[in-house]
């Protein structure tokens, strides 16, 4: 459950930064009368300032994988092999496995969906930034 908060926080920070960078691109694009040298400096500056957004994409992807690992550790870590001889032990082990699998797949699904959303935002930002290139 805590992994979902981390994933959401990373995504929210990345989304806010993406909109901030897009605003800079829009503001610089609307400036008129630029010389090629000024356009080149603005383009280079924006590309450099938005490089961290690719790290956000990678972080979301990696957090999904880490959440998957944590979920499976929770699933298999709580199973008492000695108790699998009676029906109640099997029921408890099954509940433990399902709980951990839910954590694993849930965190992976959320993180990868948000990483995909972030990659689309990055592509939109890169396309807009390329319009500034001289």
N, C-alpha and C positions, 0 to 999 in steps of 0.2 A: 504494500500500500504506500509506503514511504517513497518507493521508487517512482510512483506516478507523480508525486509532488515535485520530485527533482526533474523529471522529464517535462512536466508542465512549466516549471520555472525556466528551464533552459529554452524551451520553445517560446515562451512569452518574451524573454529577453531578446531572442533572435528576431522575433516578429517586430518588436518595437524598433530594434536597430535597423531592420530592413526598411521599415516605413520612414525612418529618419534619413537613411541613405537615399531613398527614392525622392524624398523631398529636396535633398541637396541637388540631385541630378536634375530635377524639374526646375529648380531655381536657376541653376547654371545654364541649363538649356535655353531658358527664356531670355537670357542676356543677349543683347544684340550688338553687332559691330565688333565681334571678336576677331583678332588676328589668329592665324594658324598656331602661332607659338602659345598664345593664351589658351586656346582650345586644348592643345596638347597637354599643357600643365594641368588644366582642370580635369581632363580625362584621367591622367596619371594619378592625380590626387584622389579622385573618387574611387578608382580601382584599388589603390593602396588602402584607403579608409574602409572599404567594404570587404577586405580579404578575410576578416574574422568571421564573416557570415558563413564561409565554407567550413570553418571549424565548428560552428553551431550545427550544421548539417551532419558532420562526422560525429559530433558528440551525441546527437540524438540517435543516430544509428548504433553507436557503441553502447549507449544506455539501454537500448532495446535488447541487445545481446546480453548485457550484464543482468538485466531484469529477468531474462530467460534463464540464465544460470542460477540466479538467486532462487527463482521459483522452483527449479528442479532440485536444488539443494534442500529447500524446505520440504519438498515432496518426499524425497527419499531419506532425508535425515531423521524424520520423525517416525519412520516405520520400525516397529519392534519385530524382528524376525522370529523371535521365540514365541510371540503371541499369535503367529499365523496358524497355529494348530487348532484353534477354536473359532467358531463363527463370529464371536464378538471382536476378537483380535483382527479378523479379516475385515470386518466392517470398519473398525478404526483405521486400519491401514489404507483401505480404499478411500475413506474420507480425507485422510492426510494426503494421499496421492492426488486426489481431485483438487484439493485446495491449493497445493503447490503448482499443479499444472495450470490452474486458473491464473495464478500470479504470473507464471512463466509466459503463457500465451497472451494474457492481457497486457502486460508491460511491453512485450514485443510488438503487438499489434498497434498499441497507442504510439510508441516511439517511432516505429517505421512509417506509420501514417503521417505523423507530424514531420518526419524527415522528408517524406515525399512532398508535403505541402511547402516546406522550406526550400526544397530544390526548385519547385515551380516559381516561388518568389524570387529566388536567386537568378533564374533564367530571365524572368521579366526585368529585374534590375539590370542584369548584364546587357540585355537588348537595349534598354533605354540608355545605358551608359555608352554603349557603342555608337549611339547617335551623336555623341559629343566628339568622337574621334575625328581628328582633322582629315 
